């Protein structure tokens, strides 16, 4: 009888062990099937160094030009990464923190079928989202404007570096021996591509400022608060700093105007 008890206990342990193994396999499979990491963050393995390369390709393709086949330099890659911060709509769901499969390229402002800019969309989202108090809405608006200002210096620094290197690239082509027509075309295309990205960001900044102003005006109507004056100062600062740095002659026809 004692032997029977030992055999029963052994069988029970083996059964429990098998269940644990199956559970571990299912858990591993479930985690492996997730495209995002902890708390919905995009896994590092789902990203790539050139994940924003499409920005330049979309800019050139939208005006009927062929993008360059050259590999991106470190500064050109940084330009596209920093440009995407402004190209993405403010206060939208951050693609960096979502499942990578949700990340989709966006149409440039020169593409004819691109959706028309709606300066009220940001403000309506801000007003419709549940908040603990009206002060939190002002705080959210202020945070978004501050984030835009914080990213200006790194972006402009990258723009200056890329522009300087493009100037050297253009000047050096006359001294390159046996420069093939395709190489020349790719070099010129990359220079145009970089300039288009900067202009795209300039348009997006105009749109953001228009959206912020509309949102602030509606907040003042819905819930007047002393924070409005501080938010207004930050929006004016963003407009002044971005306008001073992006006031160069556009490379595509005329600058697109931002209307309500």
C-alpha positions in Angstrom: 0.0 0.0 0.0 2.9 2.3 0.8 4.3 1.6 -2.6 1.0 2.5 -4.2 1.0 5.9 -2.3 4.5 6.6 -3.6 3.4 5.8 -7.1 0.3 8.0 -6.8 2.3 10.9 -5.4 4.9 10.6 -8.2 2.2 10.5 -10.9 0.6 13.6 -9.4 4.0 15.5 -9.4 4.6 14.5 -13.0 1.1 15.7 -14.0 1.6 19.1 -12.3 5.0 19.4 -13.9 3.5 18.8 -17.3 0.8 21.4 -16.7 3.5 23.9 -15.7 5.4 23.2 -18.8 2.4 23.7 -21.0 1.6 27.0 -19.2 5.1 28.2 -19.8 5.0 27.4 -23.5 1.6 29.2 -23.8 2.9 32.2 -21.9 6.1 32.4 -24.0 4.1 32.1 -27.2 1.7 34.8 -26.0 4.5 37.2 -25.2 6.3 36.4 -28.4 3.2 37.3 -30.4 3.1 40.8 -28.9 4.5 43.5 -31.2 4.9 45.8 -28.3 6.9 45.6 -25.0 6.0 46.5 -21.5 3.1 49.0 -21.1 2.5 49.1 -24.9 6.0 50.5 -25.7 7.4 49.6 -29.1 10.0 46.9 -28.7 13.5 47.9 -29.7 13.7 44.9 -32.0 10.7 46.3 -33.9 12.5 49.6 -34.7 15.1 50.2 -37.3 17.7 53.0 -37.9 16.0 54.1 -41.1 12.4 53.8 -39.9 11.8 57.5 -40.9 13.6 57.3 -44.3 10.1 57.5 -45.8 9.9 61.1 -44.8 12.3 62.2 -47.5 10.9 59.7 -50.1 7.4 61.0 -49.5 8.4 64.6 -49.8 10.2 64.1 -53.2 7.6 61.6 -54.5 4.7 64.0 -53.7 6.1 66.6 -56.2 6.9 64.1 -58.9 10.7 63.7 -58.2 12.7 60.6 -57.7 14.2 60.1 -54.3 18.0 59.6 -53.9 19.3 56.0 -53.7 22.2 57.1 -51.5 22.3 55.7 -48.0 21.5 58.1 -45.3 24.3 59.8 -43.4 24.1 60.0 -39.6 23.0 63.6 -39.7 20.4 62.9 -42.5 19.0 60.1 -40.4 18.8 62.4 -37.4 17.1 65.1 -39.5 14.3 62.7 -40.5 13.9 61.4 -36.9 13.6 64.9 -35.5 11.4 66.1 -38.4 8.9 63.3 -37.6 8.3 64.8 -34.2 6.7 67.8 -35.8 5.2 65.9 -38.8 3.1 63.8 -36.4 0.0 65.5 -35.2 0.4 67.1 -31.7 -1.1 65.2 -28.8 -1.9 62.2 -31.0 -1.2 58.7 -29.9 2.6 58.5 -29.9 3.8 56.0 -32.4 6.9 55.3 -30.4 4.8 53.9 -27.6 2.4 51.8 -29.7 2.6 48.5 -31.5 4.9 49.0 -34.4 2.3 47.7 -36.8 0.2 50.8 -36.0 3.0 53.1 -37.3 2.1 54.4 -40.8 3.8 57.0 -43.0 1.8 60.2 -43.5 1.2 62.2 -46.8 3.2 65.3 -47.4 1.4 68.6 -47.6 2.1 68.8 -51.4 0.3 65.5 -52.2 -3.0 66.4 -53.9 -4.9 63.6 -52.1 -3.6 64.5 -48.7 -6.4 65.3 -46.2 -7.1 69.0 -45.7 -5.6 70.4 -42.5 -8.1 71.0 -39.8 -6.9 73.5 -37.2 -9.8 72.6 -34.9 -9.0 68.9 -34.6 -6.4 69.3 -31.8 -8.6 71.6 -29.7 -11.7 69.4 -30.1 -9.8 66.4 -28.9 -8.5 68.4 -26.0 -12.0 69.5 -25.0 -13.7 66.1 -25.6 -11.2 64.0 -23.7 -12.1 63.4 -20.0 -10.1 65.5 -17.6 -10.3 65.9 -13.9 -10.6 69.7 -14.2 -10.3 72.5 -16.7 -6.9 73.2 -15.3 -5.6 69.9 -16.6 -6.6 70.9 -20.1 -4.6 74.1 -19.9 -1.7 72.0 -18.5 -1.9 69.6 -21.4 -1.9 72.4 -23.9 1.0 74.1 -22.2 3.0 70.8 -22.1 2.5 70.2 -25.8 3.7 73.8 -26.7 6.6 73.4 -24.3 7.6 70.1 -25.9 7.6 71.7 -29.3 9.8 74.5 -28.1 12.2 72.1 -26.4 12.7 70.2 -29.7 13.4 73.3 -31.8 17.1 73.8 -30.9 18.1 70.1 -31.6 16.1 70.2 -34.8 17.6 73.5 -36.0 21.1 72.3 -35.0 20.7 69.2 -37.2 19.3 71.3 -40.0 22.3 73.5 -40.0 24.7 70.6 -40.0 22.9 68.9 -42.9 22.8 72.2 -44.9 26.5 72.7 -44.3 27.4 69.3 -45.5 25.0 69.6 -48.5 26.7 72.8 -49.5 30.1 71.0 -49.4 28.6 68.1 -51.4 27.4 70.4 -54.1 30.7 72.3 -54.3 32.8 69.1 -54.4 30.9 67.6 -57.4 32.8 69.7 -59.9 36.1 68.2 -58.7 35.0 64.6 -58.6 36.7 62.6 -61.4 34.5 60.3 -63.6 31.3 61.4 -61.8 28.6 59.2 -63.3 25.3 60.8 -64.3 23.4 58.6 -61.8 25.7 59.6 -59.0 25.2 63.3 -59.8 21.4 62.8 -60.0 21.4 61.0 -56.6 23.5 63.7 -55.0 21.2 66.5 -56.3 18.1 64.5 -55.3 19.4 64.0 -51.7 20.1 67.8 -51.4 16.6 68.6 -52.6 15.1 65.9 -50.4 16.8 67.4 -47.3 15.5 70.9 -48.1 12.0 69.6 -48.6 12.0 68.0 -45.2 12.8 71.3 -43.6 10.1 73.0 -45.5 7.6 70.3 -44.5 8.4 70.9 -40.8 8.0 74.6 -41.3 4.5 74.0 -42.6 3.7 71.6 -39.8 4.9 74.2 -37.2 2.5 76.8 -38.8 -0.3 74.3 -38.5 0.5 73.4 -34.9 0.6 77.1 -33.9 -2.8 77.6 -35.6 -4.2 74.6 -33.7 -2.8 75.7 -30.4 -4.3 79.2 -30.8 -7.7 77.8 -31.7 -7.6 75.4 -28.7 -6.6 78.3 -26.3 -9.4 80.5 -27.6 -12.0 77.7 -27.0 -10.6 77.0 -23.5 -11.0 80.6 -22.6 -14.6 80.5 -23.6 -15.4 77.2 -21.9 -13.4 77.7 -18.7 -11.6 81.1 -18.2 -8.5 80.7 -16.2 -5.3 82.7 -15.4 -3.2 80.0 -17.0 -4.4 81.3 -20.4 -2.0 84.2 -20.3 1.0 81.9 -19.7 -0.1 79.5 -22.5 -0.5 82.5 -24.9 3.1 83.6 -24.1 4.5 80.2 -24.9 2.6 80.0 -28.2 3.9 83.4 -29.2 7.4 82.2 -28.3 7.0 79.1 -30.4 5.8 81.2 -33.3 8.6 83.7 -33.0 11.4 81.1 -32.7 10.2 78.9 -35.5 9.4 81.7 -37.9 12.8 83.3 -37.4 14.6 80.0 -38.2 12.4 78.8 -41.0 11.9 82.0 -42.9 14.0 81.0 -45.9 12.8 80.9 -49.5 10.8 77.7 -50.0 12.1 75.0 -52.5 8.6 74.1 -53.7 6.7 76.9 -55.5 5.2 78.9 -52.7 4.7 78.3 -49.0 1.4 76.6 -48.3 -0.8 78.9 -46.2 -2.5 77.6 -43.1 -6.2 78.5 -42.9 -8.9 77.6 -40.5 
